[in-house]
Amino acid sequence: MSDRTIDLSVEVPGTVEEAWEAIATGPGISSWFIPHRVEGRAGGEVVMDFGSFGRETATVQTWEPPHRVVFRGADSDRGPGLAYEWLVEAIGGGSCVVRLVSSGFGAGDEWDADYEGLSTGWRIFLENLRLHLTHFRGRVARAVIPTAMTPGPGDVAWSRLCTALGVPEDLGASDRFATSGEGVPGLVGRVEGASFAPMVRTYHLMLEEPAPGTAFVTVEGNGEVVAASAYLYLYGGNDDAGADWTTWLPSVMPAVSPAGR
């Protein structure tokens, strides 16, 4: 077992209790990450819904509201599951620091890929957590999270995704974001931030359409196969708002089996 850990923090507005609600309950986590069900007690079950990639389970290893919770993934043929420790600390001025420490990475190429992928992926989601607590604290979002495994490298896939969306490849913070083109689902809002690193290219968005909310469009990875995604977190609109993304995005990004990575 490797001693590598992922240790990340984000400052968020609100009380410790409000931050705890966002990182330790099913509705809270579902509003900025992926759909979760959480049994809020030590030994409780956690169910994570990754959409077309299936479901995974974890166990609540430690439950110390409102400051510390540890989720431990299920064991597999590769070894013990990863541990995700969340810590919440008030820092005054109506803000908190939310810290994530993930451990349990093994040795070998597959574990190396997991470590690298999660190191970049969690940064994206923690920024979305900040946006959730800044603009929609106390509310519950409906998540629409289509992802397609598609040929890389990352810059080529990013160009292909932006072309399909009908948006520029180099938008910056405060720029207007609006999809365009025949058959493209409507996604309209403001760019909150943009990242164009080799391993991840992302637009973080504050949405107006198809409903108020947060979102990010992203390409993760830089190899022969990368993940192209549109994560939408909607606080309003009808129940079908955003549903067309689940079929549209895979239809415009050439598919490759994840096993091809």
ChimeraX commands (.cxc) that place a marker at each C-alpha (Angstrom):
marker #1 position 0.00,0.00,0.00 radius 0.5
marker #1 position 1.32,3.44,-0.96 radius 0.5
marker #1 position 1.48,6.33,1.52 radius 0.5
marker #1 position 0.28,8.79,-1.13 radius 0.5
marker #1 position -2.61,11.01,-0.19 radius 0.5
marker #1 position -4.68,13.69,-1.89 radius 0.5
marker #1 position -5.03,16.64,0.48 radius 0.5
marker #1 position -7.14,19.55,-0.79 radius 0.5
marker #1 position -9.01,22.42,0.84 radius 0.5
marker #1 position -11.52,25.04,-0.24 radius 0.5
marker #1 position -12.85,28.08,1.61 radius 0.5
marker #1 position -16.63,28.33,1.47 radius 0.5
marker #1 position -19.19,30.78,2.86 radius 0.5
marker #1 position -21.62,29.73,5.57 radius 0.5
marker #1 position -21.63,28.01,8.93 radius 0.5
marker #1 position -20.01,24.72,9.86 radius 0.5
marker #1 position -23.47,23.15,9.94 radius 0.5
marker #1 position -24.27,24.37,6.42 radius 0.5
marker #1 position -20.97,23.04,5.07 radius 0.5
marker #1 position -21.56,19.73,6.86 radius 0.5
marker #1 position -24.96,19.41,5.20 radius 0.5
marker #1 position -23.27,19.81,1.81 radius 0.5
marker #1 position -20.50,17.21,2.32 radius 0.5
marker #1 position -22.10,14.60,4.59 radius 0.5
marker #1 position -25.71,14.14,3.40 radius 0.5
marker #1 position -27.09,12.58,0.24 radius 0.5
marker #1 position -29.02,15.66,-0.98 radius 0.5
marker #1 position -26.09,17.92,-0.14 radius 0.5
marker #1 position -23.44,15.88,-1.97 radius 0.5
marker #1 position -25.76,15.33,-4.93 radius 0.5
marker #1 position -26.01,19.10,-5.38 radius 0.5
marker #1 position -22.36,19.54,-6.39 radius 0.5
marker #1 position -20.84,16.07,-7.02 radius 0.5
marker #1 position -22.79,12.99,-8.15 radius 0.5
marker #1 position -26.08,11.56,-6.83 radius 0.5
marker #1 position -25.56,10.00,-3.39 radius 0.5
marker #1 position -27.54,8.23,-0.72 radius 0.5
marker #1 position -25.92,8.45,2.71 radius 0.5
marker #1 position -26.99,6.65,5.86 radius 0.5
marker #1 position -25.81,9.21,8.42 radius 0.5
marker #1 position -24.20,7.10,11.12 radius 0.5
marker #1 position -21.00,5.18,11.74 radius 0.5
marker #1 position -21.31,1.94,9.77 radius 0.5
marker #1 position -23.94,3.43,7.48 radius 0.5
marker #1 position -24.09,2.66,3.77 radius 0.5
marker #1 position -23.21,5.15,1.04 radius 0.5
marker #1 position -24.47,4.59,-2.52 radius 0.5
marker #1 position -22.93,6.61,-5.37 radius 0.5
marker #1 position -24.64,6.76,-8.76 radius 0.5
marker #1 position -22.19,7.27,-11.64 radius 0.5
marker #1 position -24.88,7.08,-14.29 radius 0.5
marker #1 position -23.82,5.00,-17.30 radius 0.5
marker #1 position -20.71,3.89,-15.36 radius 0.5
marker #1 position -22.84,2.16,-12.73 radius 0.5
marker #1 position -23.11,2.41,-8.96 radius 0.5
marker #1 position -20.55,2.04,-6.22 radius 0.5
marker #1 position -20.95,1.60,-2.48 radius 0.5
marker #1 position -18.98,2.80,0.51 radius 0.5
marker #1 position -19.27,2.71,4.29 radius 0.5
marker #1 position -19.37,5.57,6.77 radius 0.5
marker #1 position -16.24,4.71,8.74 radius 0.5
marker #1 position -16.32,7.80,11.01 radius 0.5
marker #1 position -19.29,10.06,11.78 radius 0.5
marker #1 position -18.52,13.14,13.91 radius 0.5
marker #1 position -21.00,15.87,12.94 radius 0.5
marker #1 position -20.52,18.64,12.07 radius 0.5
marker #1 position -16.73,18.46,11.74 radius 0.5
marker #1 position -15.52,15.09,10.44 radius 0.5
marker #1 position -16.79,12.22,8.32 radius 0.5
marker #1 position -14.87,9.41,6.65 radius 0.5
marker #1 position -16.27,7.38,3.75 radius 0.5
marker #1 position -14.42,4.17,2.86 radius 0.5
marker #1 position -14.93,2.57,-0.54 radius 0.5
marker #1 position -15.71,-1.10,-0.96 radius 0.5
marker #1 position -12.79,-3.53,-1.20 radius 0.5
marker #1 position -11.96,-4.96,-4.61 radius 0.5
marker #1 position -9.55,-7.42,-6.18 radius 0.5
marker #1 position -7.00,-4.59,-6.16 radius 0.5
marker #1 position -7.15,-4.28,-2.39 radius 0.5
marker #1 position -8.91,-2.15,0.26 radius 0.5
marker #1 position -11.12,0.67,-0.91 radius 0.5
marker #1 position -10.02,4.29,-0.85 radius 0.5
marker #1 position -10.80,6.41,2.20 radius 0.5
marker #1 position -12.23,9.92,1.85 radius 0.5
marker #1 position -11.93,12.02,5.01 radius 0.5
marker #1 position -13.86,15.31,5.10 radius 0.5
marker #1 position -13.11,17.94,7.73 radius 0.5
marker #1 position -14.96,21.21,8.31 radius 0.5
marker #1 position -13.52,24.08,10.34 radius 0.5
marker #1 position -14.90,27.57,10.93 radius 0.5
marker #1 position -12.45,30.39,10.18 radius 0.5
marker #1 position -14.55,33.41,11.15 radius 0.5
marker #1 position -16.25,36.02,9.06 radius 0.5
marker #1 position -19.04,33.63,8.16 radius 0.5
marker #1 position -16.75,31.20,6.32 radius 0.5
marker #1 position -15.40,27.68,6.72 radius 0.5
marker #1 position -12.61,25.58,5.32 radius 0.5
marker #1 position -13.65,22.23,3.90 radius 0.5
marker #1 position -10.73,19.82,3.64 radius 0.5
marker #1 position -10.60,16.50,1.80 radius 0.5
marker #1 position -7.93,13.89,2.54 radius 0.5
marker #1 position -8.07,10.78,0.35 radius 0.5
marker #1 position -5.79,7.83,1.10 radius 0.5
marker #1 position -5.35,4.13,0.41 radius 0.5
marker #1 position -3.74,4.25,-3.04 radius 0.5
marker #1 position -1.82,1.14,-4.02 radius 0.5
marker #1 position 1.22,0.74,-6.27 radius 0.5
marker #1 position 1.21,0.15,-10.01 radius 0.5
marker #1 position 0.08,1.82,-13.21 radius 0.5
marker #1 position -3.64,1.47,-12.51 radius 0.5
marker #1 position -3.31,3.06,-9.08 radius 0.5
marker #1 position -1.08,5.79,-10.55 radius 0.5
marker #1 position -3.83,6.65,-13.04 radius 0.5
marker #1 position -6.43,6.73,-10.25 radius 0.5
marker #1 position -4.26,9.04,-8.15 radius 0.5
marker #1 position -3.60,11.41,-11.02 radius 0.5
marker #1 position -7.21,11.43,-12.17 radius 0.5
marker #1 position -8.67,12.03,-8.70 radius 0.5
marker #1 position -6.09,14.73,-7.93 radius 0.5
marker #1 position -7.34,16.79,-10.86 radius 0.5
marker #1 position -10.99,15.74,-10.68 radius 0.5
marker #1 position -11.49,16.67,-7.04 radius 0.5
marker #1 position -10.26,20.20,-7.71 radius 0.5
marker #1 position -13.08,20.62,-10.22 radius 0.5
marker #1 position -15.71,19.33,-7.82 radius 0.5
marker #1 position -14.45,21.38,-4.86 radius 0.5
marker #1 position -14.82,24.53,-6.94 radius 0.5
marker #1 position -18.38,23.43,-7.70 radius 0.5
marker #1 position -18.94,22.90,-3.96 radius 0.5
marker #1 position -17.81,26.50,-3.41 radius 0.5
marker #1 position -20.25,27.77,-6.04 radius 0.5
marker #1 position -23.08,25.69,-4.53 radius 0.5
marker #1 position -22.50,27.10,-1.04 radius 0.5
marker #1 position -22.00,30.63,-2.37 radius 0.5
marker #1 position -25.12,30.86,-4.50 radius 0.5
marker #1 position -27.51,28.03,-3.50 radius 0.5
marker #1 position -26.71,27.24,0.13 radius 0.5
marker #1 position -29.48,25.22,1.75 radius 0.5
marker #1 position -31.08,24.25,-1.56 radius 0.5
marker #1 position -30.98,20.89,-3.32 radius 0.5
marker #1 position -30.05,20.54,-6.98 radius 0.5
marker #1 position -31.05,17.96,-9.54 radius 0.5
marker #1 position -27.89,16.62,-11.17 radius 0.5
marker #1 position -27.57,15.80,-14.88 radius 0.5
marker #1 position -24.09,14.39,-15.53 radius 0.5
marker #1 position -23.50,12.89,-19.00 radius 0.5
marker #1 position -19.97,11.69,-19.70 radius 0.5
marker #1 position -18.44,10.19,-22.83 radius 0.5
marker #1 position -15.11,8.39,-23.10 radius 0.5
marker #1 position -13.68,9.75,-26.32 radius 0.5
marker #1 position -10.39,9.78,-28.27 radius 0.5
marker #1 position -7.68,12.13,-27.01 radius 0.5
marker #1 position -5.41,13.87,-26.60 radius 0.5
marker #1 position -7.05,16.38,-24.31 radius 0.5
marker #1 position -6.58,19.49,-26.43 radius 0.5
marker #1 position -8.08,17.78,-29.49 radius 0.5
marker #1 position -11.07,16.52,-27.51 radius 0.5
marker #1 position -11.57,19.97,-25.94 radius 0.5
marker #1 position -11.62,21.56,-29.39 radius 0.5
marker #1 position -14.11,18.94,-30.57 radius 0.5
marker #1 position -16.35,19.49,-27.54 radius 0.5
marker #1 position -16.35,23.29,-27.82 radius 0.5
marker #1 position -17.06,23.08,-31.55 radius 0.5
marker #1 position -20.02,20.80,-30.86 radius 0.5
marker #1 position -21.28,23.21,-28.20 radius 0.5
marker #1 position -20.83,26.20,-30.49 radius 0.5
marker #1 position -18.67,28.09,-27.96 radius 0.5
marker #1 position -15.10,29.46,-28.14 radius 0.5
marker #1 position -12.26,27.34,-26.75 radius 0.5
marker #1 position -10.66,30.18,-24.79 radius 0.5
marker #1 position -13.35,31.90,-22.73 radius 0.5
marker #1 position -12.36,33.53,-19.44 radius 0.5
marker #1 position -13.98,34.49,-16.16 radius 0.5
marker #1 position -17.07,36.71,-16.56 radius 0.5
marker #1 position -17.43,35.88,-20.27 radius 0.5
marker #1 position -20.88,35.03,-21.58 radius 0.5
marker #1 position -21.44,31.32,-22.30 radius 0.5
marker #1 position -24.23,30.27,-24.66 radius 0.5
marker #1 position -24.43,27.10,-26.73 radius 0.5
marker #1 position -25.47,27.43,-30.37 radius 0.5
marker #1 position -26.14,25.28,-33.39 radius 0.5
marker #1 position -28.81,22.94,-34.66 radius 0.5
marker #1 position -29.80,20.31,-32.13 radius 0.5
marker #1 position -27.48,21.60,-29.39 radius 0.5
marker #1 position -29.23,21.70,-25.99 radius 0.5
marker #1 position -29.49,25.17,-24.53 radius 0.5
marker #1 position -26.90,26.06,-21.89 radius 0.5
marker #1 position -26.66,29.76,-21.07 radius 0.5
marker #1 position -24.85,31.56,-18.30 radius 0.5
marker #1 position -21.61,33.16,-17.17 radius 0.5
marker #1 position -18.11,31.69,-16.95 radius 0.5
marker #1 position -17.03,31.70,-13.29 radius 0.5
marker #1 position -13.61,30.31,-14.06 radius 0.5
marker #1 position -11.64,28.45,-16.72 radius 0.5
marker #1 position -8.71,26.02,-16.57 radius 0.5
marker #1 position -6.63,24.87,-19.53 radius 0.5
marker #1 position -4.04,22.61,-17.85 radius 0.5
marker #1 position -2.67,19.60,-19.79 radius 0.5
marker #1 position -4.66,17.08,-17.72 radius 0.5
marker #1 position -7.93,19.00,-17.42 radius 0.5
marker #1 position -9.72,21.69,-19.40 radius 0.5
marker #1 position -12.81,23.13,-17.75 radius 0.5
marker #1 position -15.36,25.92,-17.85 radius 0.5
marker #1 position -17.11,26.52,-14.52 radius 0.5
marker #1 position -20.49,28.13,-15.12 radius 0.5
marker #1 position -23.28,29.93,-13.32 radius 0.5
marker #1 position -26.41,28.98,-15.25 radius 0.5
marker #1 position -29.51,30.85,-16.33 radius 0.5
marker #1 position -30.80,28.18,-18.73 radius 0.5
marker #1 position -32.10,25.48,-18.83 radius 0.5
marker #1 position -32.63,26.50,-15.18 radius 0.5
marker #1 position -30.74,28.45,-12.50 radius 0.5
marker #1 position -27.78,26.46,-11.25 radius 0.5
marker #1 position -24.12,25.63,-11.59 radius 0.5
marker #1 position -22.37,23.58,-14.23 radius 0.5
marker #1 position -19.03,22.70,-15.68 radius 0.5
marker #1 position -18.03,21.35,-19.04 radius 0.5
marker #1 position -14.72,19.56,-18.99 radius 0.5
marker #1 position -12.27,17.24,-20.68 radius 0.5
marker #1 position -10.17,15.20,-18.25 radius 0.5
marker #1 position -7.03,13.33,-19.22 radius 0.5
marker #1 position -4.45,13.74,-21.94 radius 0.5
marker #1 position -3.91,10.25,-23.32 radius 0.5
marker #1 position -5.40,8.20,-26.13 radius 0.5
marker #1 position -8.76,8.16,-24.32 radius 0.5
marker #1 position -10.16,11.07,-22.30 radius 0.5
marker #1 position -13.44,11.87,-20.53 radius 0.5
marker #1 position -15.65,14.62,-21.97 radius 0.5
marker #1 position -18.41,15.69,-19.59 radius 0.5
marker #1 position -21.14,18.24,-18.98 radius 0.5
marker #1 position -22.14,18.35,-15.31 radius 0.5
marker #1 position -25.35,20.31,-14.69 radius 0.5
marker #1 position -26.79,21.08,-11.23 radius 0.5
marker #1 position -30.23,22.61,-11.62 radius 0.5
marker #1 position -32.28,24.42,-8.97 radius 0.5
marker #1 position -35.59,24.85,-10.68 radius 0.5
marker #1 position -37.23,24.35,-14.05 radius 0.5
marker #1 position -39.33,21.34,-14.87 radius 0.5
marker #1 position -38.20,17.77,-14.19 radius 0.5
marker #1 position -37.12,17.35,-17.81 radius 0.5
marker #1 position -34.81,20.38,-17.86 radius 0.5
marker #1 position -31.38,19.25,-18.97 radius 0.5
marker #1 position -32.48,15.71,-19.80 radius 0.5
marker #1 position -31.54,16.09,-23.48 radius 0.5
marker #1 position -27.86,16.34,-22.49 radius 0.5
marker #1 position -27.75,12.66,-21.56 radius 0.5
marker #1 position -28.27,11.63,-25.18 radius 0.5
marker #1 position -26.79,14.62,-26.99 radius 0.5
marker #1 position -23.26,14.65,-25.56 radius 0.5
marker #1 position -22.48,10.97,-26.27 radius 0.5
marker #1 position -23.88,11.44,-29.77 radius 0.5
marker #1 position -21.38,14.17,-30.71 radius 0.5
marker #1 position -18.26,12.81,-28.98 radius 0.5
marker #1 position -16.93,9.62,-30.62 radius 0.5
marker #1 position -17.11,6.82,-28.09 radius 0.5
marker #1 position -14.21,4.68,-26.89 radius 0.5
marker #1 position -14.43,2.00,-24.24 radius 0.5
marker #1 position -12.88,3.04,-20.91 radius 0.5
marker #1 position -10.90,-0.22,-21.12 radius 0.5
marker #1 position -8.99,1.36,-23.98 radius 0.5
marker #1 position -7.27,3.83,-21.64 radius 0.5
marker link #1:1,2 radius 0.2
marker link #1:2,3 radius 0.2
marker link #1:3,4 radius 0.2
marker link #1:4,5 radius 0.2
marker link #1:5,6 radius 0.2
marker link #1:6,7 radius 0.2
marker link #1:7,8 radius 0.2
marker link #1:8,9 radius 0.2
marker link #1:9,10 radius 0.2
marker link #1:10,11 radius 0.2
marker link #1:11,12 radius 0.2
marker link #1:12,13 radius 0.2
marker link #1:13,14 radius 0.2
marker link #1:14,15 radius 0.2
marker link #1:15,16 radius 0.2
marker link #1:16,17 radius 0.2
marker link #1:17,18 radius 0.2
marker link #1:18,19 radius 0.2
marker link #1:19,20 radius 0.2
marker link #1:20,21 radius 0.2
marker link #1:21,22 radius 0.2
marker link #1:22,23 radius 0.2
marker link #1:23,24 radius 0.2
marker link #1:24,25 radius 0.2
marker link #1:25,26 radius 0.2
marker link #1:26,27 radius 0.2
marker link #1:27,28 radius 0.2
marker link #1:28,29 radius 0.2
marker link #1:29,30 radius 0.2
marker link #1:30,31 radius 0.2
marker link #1:31,32 radius 0.2
marker link #1:32,33 radius 0.2
marker link #1:33,34 radius 0.2
marker link #1:34,35 radius 0.2
marker link #1:35,36 radius 0.2
marker link #1:36,37 radius 0.2
marker link #1:37,38 radius 0.2
marker link #1:38,39 radius 0.2
marker link #1:39,40 radius 0.2
marker link #1:40,41 radius 0.2
marker link #1:41,42 radius 0.2
marker link #1:42,43 radius 0.2
marker link #1:43,44 radius 0.2
marker link #1:44,45 radius 0.2
marker link #1:45,46 radius 0.2
marker link #1:46,47 radius 0.2
marker link #1:47,48 radius 0.2
marker link #1:48,49 radius 0.2
marker link #1:49,50 radius 0.2
marker link #1:50,51 radius 0.2
marker link #1:51,52 radius 0.2
marker link #1:52,53 radius 0.2
marker link #1:53,54 radius 0.2
marker link #1:54,55 radius 0.2
marker link #1:55,56 radius 0.2
marker link #1:56,57 radius 0.2
marker link #1:57,58 radius 0.2
marker link #1:58,59 radius 0.2
marker link #1:59,60 radius 0.2
marker link #1:60,61 radius 0.2
marker link #1:61,62 radius 0.2
marker link #1:62,63 radius 0.2
marker link #1:63,64 radius 0.2
marker link #1:64,65 radius 0.2
marker link #1:65,66 radius 0.2
marker link #1:66,67 radius 0.2
marker link #1:67,68 radius 0.2
marker link #1:68,69 radius 0.2
marker link #1:69,70 radius 0.2
marker link #1:70,71 radius 0.2
marker link #1:71,72 radius 0.2
marker link #1:72,73 radius 0.2
marker link #1:73,74 radius 0.2
marker link #1:74,75 radius 0.2
marker link #1:75,76 radius 0.2
marker link #1:76,77 radius 0.2
marker link #1:77,78 radius 0.2
marker link #1:78,79 radius 0.2
marker link #1:79,80 radius 0.2
marker link #1:80,81 radius 0.2
marker link #1:81,82 radius 0.2
marker link #1:82,83 radius 0.2
marker link #1:83,84 radius 0.2
marker link #1:84,85 radius 0.2
marker link #1:85,86 radius 0.2
marker link #1:86,87 radius 0.2
marker link #1:87,88 radius 0.2
marker link #1:88,89 radius 0.2
marker link #1:89,90 radius 0.2
marker link #1:90,91 radius 0.2
marker link #1:91,92 radius 0.2
marker link #1:92,93 radius 0.2
marker link #1:93,94 radius 0.2
marker link #1:94,95 radius 0.2
marker link #1:95,96 radius 0.2
marker link #1:96,97 radius 0.2
marker link #1:97,98 radius 0.2
marker link #1:98,99 radius 0.2
marker link #1:99,100 radius 0.2
marker link #1:100,101 radius 0.2
marker link #1:101,102 radius 0.2
marker link #1:102,103 radius 0.2
marker link #1:103,104 radius 0.2
marker link #1:104,105 radius 0.2
marker link #1:105,106 radius 0.2
marker link #1:106,107 radius 0.2
marker link #1:107,108 radius 0.2
marker link #1:108,109 radius 0.2
marker link #1:109,110 radius 0.2
marker link #1:110,111 radius 0.2
marker link #1:111,112 radius 0.2
marker link #1:112,113 radius 0.2
marker link #1:113,114 radius 0.2
marker link #1:114,115 radius 0.2
marker link #1:115,116 radius 0.2
marker link #1:116,117 radius 0.2
marker link #1:117,118 radius 0.2
marker link #1:118,119 radius 0.2
marker link #1:119,120 radius 0.2
marker link #1:120,121 radius 0.2
marker link #1:121,122 radius 0.2
marker link #1:122,123 radius 0.2
marker link #1:123,124 radius 0.2
marker link #1:124,125 radius 0.2
marker link #1:125,126 radius 0.2
marker link #1:126,127 radius 0.2
marker link #1:127,128 radius 0.2
marker link #1:128,129 radius 0.2
marker link #1:129,130 radius 0.2
marker link #1:130,131 radius 0.2
marker link #1:131,132 radius 0.2
marker link #1:132,133 radius 0.2
marker link #1:133,134 radius 0.2
marker link #1:134,135 radius 0.2
marker link #1:135,136 radius 0.2
marker link #1:136,137 radius 0.2
marker link #1:137,138 radius 0.2
marker link #1:138,139 radius 0.2
marker link #1:139,140 radius 0.2
marker link #1:140,141 radius 0.2
marker link #1:141,142 radius 0.2
marker link #1:142,143 radius 0.2
marker link #1:143,144 radius 0.2
marker link #1:144,145 radius 0.2
marker link #1:145,146 radius 0.2
marker link #1:146,147 radius 0.2
marker link #1:147,148 radius 0.2
marker link #1:148,149 radius 0.2
marker link #1:149,150 radius 0.2
marker link #1:150,151 radius 0.2
marker link #1:151,152 radius 0.2
marker link #1:152,153 radius 0.2
marker link #1:153,154 radius 0.2
marker link #1:154,155 radius 0.2
marker link #1:155,156 radius 0.2
marker link #1:156,157 radius 0.2
marker link #1:157,158 radius 0.2
marker link #1:158,159 radius 0.2
marker link #1:159,160 radius 0.2
marker link #1:160,161 radius 0.2
marker link #1:161,162 radius 0.2
marker link #1:162,163 radius 0.2
marker link #1:163,164 radius 0.2
marker link #1:164,165 radius 0.2
marker link #1:165,166 radius 0.2
marker link #1:166,167 radius 0.2
marker link #1:167,168 radius 0.2
marker link #1:168,169 radius 0.2
marker link #1:169,170 radius 0.2
marker link #1:170,171 radius 0.2
marker link #1:171,172 radius 0.2
marker link #1:172,173 radius 0.2
marker link #1:173,174 radius 0.2
marker link #1:174,175 radius 0.2
marker link #1:175,176 radius 0.2
marker link #1:176,177 radius 0.2
marker link #1:177,178 radius 0.2
marker link #1:178,179 radius 0.2
marker link #1:179,180 radius 0.2
marker link #1:180,181 radius 0.2
marker link #1:181,182 radius 0.2
marker link #1:182,183 radius 0.2
marker link #1:183,184 radius 0.2
marker link #1:184,185 radius 0.2
marker link #1:185,186 radius 0.2
marker link #1:186,187 radius 0.2
marker link #1:187,188 radius 0.2
marker link #1:188,189 radius 0.2
marker link #1:189,190 radius 0.2
marker link #1:190,191 radius 0.2
marker link #1:191,192 radius 0.2
marker link #1:192,193 radius 0.2
marker link #1:193,194 radius 0.2
marker link #1:194,195 radius 0.2
marker link #1:195,196 radius 0.2
marker link #1:196,197 radius 0.2
marker link #1:197,198 radius 0.2
marker link #1:198,199 radius 0.2
marker link #1:199,200 radius 0.2
marker link #1:200,201 radius 0.2
marker link #1:201,202 radius 0.2
marker link #1:202,203 radius 0.2
marker link #1:203,204 radius 0.2
marker link #1:204,205 radius 0.2
marker link #1:205,206 radius 0.2
marker link #1:206,207 radius 0.2
marker link #1:207,208 radius 0.2
marker link #1:208,209 radius 0.2
marker link #1:209,210 radius 0.2
marker link #1:210,211 radius 0.2
marker link #1:211,212 radius 0.2
marker link #1:212,213 radius 0.2
marker link #1:213,214 radius 0.2
marker link #1:214,215 radius 0.2
marker link #1:215,216 radius 0.2
marker link #1:216,217 radius 0.2
marker link #1:217,218 radius 0.2
marker link #1:218,219 radius 0.2
marker link #1:219,220 radius 0.2
marker link #1:220,221 radius 0.2
marker link #1:221,222 radius 0.2
marker link #1:222,223 radius 0.2
marker link #1:223,224 radius 0.2
marker link #1:224,225 radius 0.2
marker link #1:225,226 radius 0.2
marker link #1:226,227 radius 0.2
marker link #1:227,228 radius 0.2
marker link #1:228,229 radius 0.2
marker link #1:229,230 radius 0.2
marker link #1:230,231 radius 0.2
marker link #1:231,232 radius 0.2
marker link #1:232,233 radius 0.2
marker link #1:233,234 radius 0.2
marker link #1:234,235 radius 0.2
marker link #1:235,236 radius 0.2
marker link #1:236,237 radius 0.2
marker link #1:237,238 radius 0.2
marker link #1:238,239 radius 0.2
marker link #1:239,240 radius 0.2
marker link #1:240,241 radius 0.2
marker link #1:241,242 radius 0.2
marker link #1:242,243 radius 0.2
marker link #1:243,244 radius 0.2
marker link #1:244,245 radius 0.2
marker link #1:245,246 radius 0.2
marker link #1:246,247 radius 0.2
marker link #1:247,248 radius 0.2
marker link #1:248,249 radius 0.2
marker link #1:249,250 radius 0.2
marker link #1:250,251 radius 0.2
marker link #1:251,252 radius 0.2
marker link #1:252,253 radius 0.2
marker link #1:253,254 radius 0.2
marker link #1:254,255 radius 0.2
marker link #1:255,256 radius 0.2
marker link #1:256,257 radius 0.2
marker link #1:257,258 radius 0.2
marker link #1:258,259 radius 0.2
marker link #1:259,260 radius 0.2
marker link #1:260,261 radius 0.2
view
